[in-house]
């Protein structure tokens, strides 16, 4: 039996580097479109991008999604996730090790699949998720 595919678009925003950071996430299945965004805390842009991936993986575990394509406009995140690039920052290596444990839970089922792919920030889906990430940092006017 084939597992239904879920596509997740992620982005991070940062005010300063390091600075206040946030994430945006849009998940699309054949049944639903799910959006989430929130504040991550003080960190670098690279840390925020990897933490956006963490939020996506945690969402997969929570919703029991096991055939997942995750799309990011971060070449670092996509290239490290596919093994093309290596990290030298101890802090980022620690984050990626944690991501690997969560990713294992996502794809370690019969038919499970997880792909992380770079997508241009000009792609309309990435523009939308970028807006979500930035909304989490922008003050709300009531």
C-alpha positions in Angstrom: 0.0 0.0 0.0 1.4 3.4 -1.0 1.6 6.1 1.7 -0.1 9.4 0.8 2.5 12.1 0.0 2.8 15.3 2.1 4.6 18.3 0.8 5.9 20.8 3.4 7.3 24.3 2.6 9.5 25.9 5.3 11.3 29.1 5.9 12.9 31.1 8.7 13.1 34.8 9.4 15.8 36.6 11.4 16.0 40.2 12.6 19.8 40.6 12.8 22.3 37.7 12.6 22.0 36.6 15.3 18.7 38.1 16.3 15.1 37.3 17.0 14.1 34.4 14.7 10.9 32.7 13.6 9.7 30.0 11.3 6.9 29.5 8.8 5.5 26.1 7.6 2.9 25.1 5.1 2.0 21.4 4.8 -0.2 20.1 1.9 -1.7 16.6 1.8 -4.5 15.4 -0.5 -7.0 16.2 2.3 -5.7 19.4 4.0 -3.5 22.4 3.9 -2.0 23.1 7.3 -0.1 26.4 8.2 2.0 27.1 11.3 4.4 29.8 12.3 6.0 31.0 15.5 9.0 32.6 17.3 12.1 30.5 17.7 14.1 32.8 19.9 17.6 34.4 19.5 19.7 32.6 17.0 21.6 33.0 13.7 19.8 32.7 10.4 21.4 29.3 9.7 20.2 28.0 13.1 16.7 29.3 12.4 16.6 27.6 9.0 17.6 24.2 10.6 15.0 24.8 13.4 12.3 25.4 10.7 13.2 22.0 9.4 12.9 20.6 12.9 9.4 22.1 13.2 8.5 20.4 9.9 9.8 17.0 11.1 8.0 17.3 14.4 4.8 18.1 12.5 5.3 14.9 10.5 5.6 12.9 13.6 2.6 14.5 15.2 0.4 13.9 12.2 1.9 10.5 11.4 3.1 11.6 7.9 5.7 9.2 6.5 6.0 10.0 2.8 7.2 13.6 2.9 8.8 16.1 0.6 10.2 19.2 2.5 11.0 22.3 0.4 13.3 25.0 1.6 15.0 28.1 0.1 18.1 27.4 2.2 20.8 25.8 0.1 22.6 25.0 3.3 19.7 23.1 4.8 19.0 21.2 1.6 22.6 20.4 0.8 23.4 19.2 4.3 20.2 17.2 4.4 21.1 15.4 1.2 24.7 14.8 2.3 26.2 17.1 -0.4 27.7 19.5 2.1 29.3 19.0 5.5 29.0 21.2 8.5 31.9 22.6 10.6 30.0 24.5 13.3 29.6 22.4 16.4 26.3 24.1 17.2 24.8 23.3 13.8 26.2 19.8 13.9 24.3 19.2 17.2 21.1 20.5 15.7 21.5 18.3 12.6 22.1 15.2 14.8 18.8 15.9 16.5 17.1 16.3 13.1 18.5 12.9 12.0 16.8 11.3 15.0 13.5 12.9 14.2 13.8 12.1 10.5 14.4 8.5 11.3 11.0 8.4 13.1 9.4 9.9 10.0 10.8 7.5 7.4 11.4 4.3 9.4 8.1 2.7 8.3 7.4 0.4 5.3 7.1 2.8 2.4 8.4 5.7 4.4 10.2 8.4 2.4 11.7 11.8 3.3 13.3 14.2 0.8 14.6 17.7 1.5 14.8 19.8 -1.6 15.9 23.4 -2.4 13.3 25.6 -4.0 13.8 29.2 -5.2 12.6 31.9 -2.9 10.7 33.3 -5.9 8.5 30.3 -6.1 4.9 31.4 -5.0 4.8 28.7 -2.3 8.1 29.9 -0.8 6.9 33.5 -1.0 3.8 32.5 1.0 5.8 30.6 3.7 8.3 33.5 3.9 5.4 35.8 4.7 4.2 33.4 7.5 7.7 33.3 9.0 7.9 37.1 9.0 4.4 37.5 10.5 5.6 35.7 13.6 8.2 38.5 14.1 6.2 41.5 13.1 4.4 43.3 15.9 0.6 43.0 15.7 -1.4 46.2 15.7 -4.9 45.8 17.3 
